[in-house]
Amino acid sequence: MKNYVSIKNIDDLPKWVEEARSLKANPTAHKTLGDGKTICLLFFNNSLRTRLSTQKAAINLGMEVMVMNFGSEGWALEYEDGTVMDQGTSEHIKEAAQVVSQFCDIVAIRAFASLSDKVKDEAELVLNGFKKYASVPVINMESSVGHPLQALADAITLDEHNAKERPKVVLSWAPHPKALPHAVANSFIEMMHLQHADFVITHPEGYALNQAITQNIPIEHDQKKACENADFIYVKNWSSYTDYGKVLNQDSNWMMTSEKLGKAKFMHCLPVRRNVVVEDAVLDGKQSMVIEQANNRTYAAQLVLKKILQNK
Ligand code: CP
């Protein structure tokens, strides 16, 4: 594997999960694999989990880590070819990606969707710009349309807590005051396409995700009905995809409660707004897996780094 930019880069999910769990059991088993190697983490947006877990993963493999908050500290990048750069942008992705490649062996990028221009967001200008012009492998730490490191961590967490041949898994939209991207939901759905599970998505009218991603998955607009007898309920807000980037609904009846959760395990990628997305009783209860999900981010990232280093 050269790059890890999408769930599509996973060739065998059960094997990946098994290997990640083995890394979790012995995180420093490959301590010399990354000797003399450097990863550069470029953040165009904020992060807690992704930043620290990817650093921890690299450290576990003996790598050096460089981190840059590119969004606030880097030059404004240009992505179009042939542009007369006499406006706001100062450096072209062509130079930036090649220069970064000279300083590291792997580059990891976080660059969220703008939520104002669907065409540009889906073109993944930042991630694809680095993929095109960098001479080192590229990892997606959440792009406009995907968060494959989160989804891999979620697959590990599901595997650790699942006792059934075919569990019922629900992805439920929840309210949020701000417009949020679709990346986490998209990658979770793509990952669920690779699972043996009864998978249902529930959201209000107007919140249908990209149908190319949700195809063949049942959509239920009655959240309570969708959650009945669930084994796992993954809660996430996303803004409208059809009315791109808009907040159409803030109905607090969609907040996840203990009553709707029933006996299911609760999942969320974090950060989460308490008593808006999910009530305290759920987050503080024994069925919440959110801290373990965040912990598993390290082993998802470590597996990806290990595969890339072994491929070099
Ligand atoms: N879940 C996740 O990606 O968290 P951060 O945005 O804090 O990295």
Residues whose N, C-alpha, C, O or C-beta is under 5 A from the ligand:
A	BS01	CP	N46 S47 L48 R49 T50 R51 C269 L270 P271
